[in-house]
């Protein structure tokens, strides 16, 4: 097995606020292998984008990494100077932002922005810059004539593909994507994802992909991380299409205030299988087969045969036994909240 290209260990990010520090990312750890595609899903405000910005070292005050480490290609990223980071960005690691219209410079043509990125890494030949710029635009299905276009002259899908083309200028080893499909219609989303996956398979780069759309990551990701209230709630628990059919129902409540998180499990106020212990004991990540899940139902103390009691917060009765799959019911409750609280049954 090759060494991981990215190792995130105990990463913690806090926002310094007048009322006190707000921990937006809390002790997140995972590895990413070369050429691997990991999807990151979760409700709005769960820390997905903050996690990506911390990995890419793009955080700005009042956000600050207060714990943990980020190691990319064997090199610690935390604490690098701007000059040191500039030698890594675009060339070895690229970021595709959520809104291309905001990320692209509105007063420069697409070609001029490509040229700036290449010159920043020592490419000065006009012929080389022109050839490579045209090549990466073709990769994403855009005619090179649009190198002369300005961002406002392109459609939303073309702007987003232009951002991906810019990320491919130096064929980096890791591409971080923060909801690149969120502003596109369903057809454009699917088309863009097919192109991203095709490029990844051809060029071999790794991808961290943040989205609200569970259907996208379930089709295109190798691995899946579910975040909830700043923590990693599940890792590698893909939603199953097997077993009995169950109705999709909304999960009552809302995520906790990260300035005052619950003392125990952060999902306990919304969980239909909550136990007394959940209100006071923060769960660790427990290994269930190949899956990691943050739920006391899967702790060694309880195991798969433990029957939870009534939900003390919302009065709902618990089912007779925990769900067999960690990606359904309360055992995958944080993942279920992605599906119901973001406005779409497929998300």
Secondary structure, DSSP 8 states (H G I E B T S, - for coil): ----SEEEEEEEEEEEETTEEEEEEEEEEEEE-TT-EEEEEE-TTSSHHHHHHHHTT---TTEEEEEEEEEETTEE-TT--HHHHHTTBTTTEEEE-S-HHHHS-TTSBHHHHHHHHHHTTT---HHHHHHHHHHHHHHTT--GGGGG-BGGGS-HHHHHHHHHHHHTTTT-SEEEEESTTTTS-HHHHHHHHHHHHHHHHHH--EEEEE-S-HHHHHHH-SEEEEEETTEEEEES------SS--------S----GGG--SS-TTGGG-TT--GGGGT-----EEETTEEE--GGGSTTT-TT------TTT-----SS--SSTTSGGGGHHHHHHHHHSS-TT-
